[in-house]
Amino acid sequence: MSYAIIRDHNGRRHEVDFGAAPIRVEVHASDETVEIFVEADVETHPESRRRFAILSIPRHLFSEATGQAAQRAAQKRRS
């Protein structure tokens, strides 16, 4: 099950629950940012009614996080 949850500056929680729907994922990267786009209901709803989430983050933070994830995975394999 795929979902996205964010909490805004007022502390309100916003959730996109994709449930069991098939999803489409796109990743776009520039020198400065990485954007991850997740969309559900591609085959069953018009574009204006599809559930989606977009995450845009600085590329250096994305690189650091993926590097740390790779290190954790390598440590688990060694254990």
C-alpha positions as CSV (number, residue, x, y, z in Angstrom):
1,M,0.0,0.0,0.0
2,S,1.4,3.4,-1.0
3,Y,0.8,6.6,0.8
4,A,2.2,10.1,1.5
5,I,1.8,12.0,4.7
6,I,3.0,15.6,5.4
7,R,2.5,17.9,8.3
8,D,2.3,21.6,7.5
9,H,3.6,24.6,9.6
10,N,0.3,24.8,11.5
11,G,0.7,21.1,12.6
12,R,-2.1,19.9,10.4
13,R,-1.6,16.5,8.9
14,H,-2.4,15.9,5.2
15,E,-2.5,12.4,3.9
16,V,-2.7,10.9,0.4
17,D,-3.6,7.2,0.6
18,F,-3.3,5.4,-2.7
19,G,-4.7,2.2,-1.3
20,A,-4.3,-0.8,-3.6
21,A,-4.6,1.3,-6.7
22,P,-1.8,0.9,-9.3
23,I,0.6,3.9,-9.1
24,R,2.9,5.6,-11.5
25,V,6.2,7.0,-10.1
26,E,8.5,9.5,-11.9
27,V,11.8,10.8,-10.6
28,H,13.2,14.0,-12.1
29,A,16.6,15.4,-11.1
30,S,18.4,18.6,-11.9
31,D,21.7,20.0,-10.5
32,E,19.8,21.5,-7.6
33,T,16.7,19.4,-6.8
34,V,15.2,15.9,-7.0
35,E,11.5,15.7,-7.6
36,I,9.5,12.5,-6.9
37,F,6.0,12.3,-8.4
38,V,3.6,9.6,-7.4
39,E,0.2,9.3,-9.1
40,A,-2.6,6.8,-8.8
41,D,-5.8,6.1,-10.8
42,V,-4.0,6.8,-14.0
43,E,-6.2,4.3,-16.0
44,T,-9.5,5.0,-14.2
45,H,-9.8,8.8,-13.6
46,P,-9.3,11.9,-15.6
47,E,-6.1,13.8,-14.8
48,S,-7.9,16.4,-12.6
49,R,-9.3,13.7,-10.3
50,R,-6.2,11.5,-9.8
51,R,-4.6,11.2,-6.4
52,F,-1.0,12.4,-6.4
53,A,1.9,13.5,-4.3
54,I,5.0,15.5,-5.3
55,L,8.1,15.7,-3.2
56,S,10.8,18.2,-4.3
57,I,14.0,18.2,-2.2
58,P,17.5,19.7,-2.5
59,R,19.7,17.2,-4.4
60,H,22.5,17.2,-1.8
61,L,20.0,16.1,0.9
62,F,18.7,13.4,-1.4
63,S,22.2,12.2,-2.1
64,E,23.1,12.1,1.6
65,A,20.0,10.1,2.4
66,T,20.4,7.5,-0.3
67,G,24.1,7.1,0.6
68,Q,23.2,6.5,4.2
69,A,20.5,4.0,3.2
70,A,23.1,2.1,1.0
71,Q,25.5,2.0,4.0
72,R,22.8,0.6,6.3
73,A,21.9,-2.1,3.7
74,A,25.5,-3.1,3.3
75,Q,25.9,-3.4,7.1
76,K,22.8,-5.6,7.3
77,R,24.2,-7.9,4.6
78,R,27.5,-8.2,6.5
79,S,25.7,-9.1,9.8
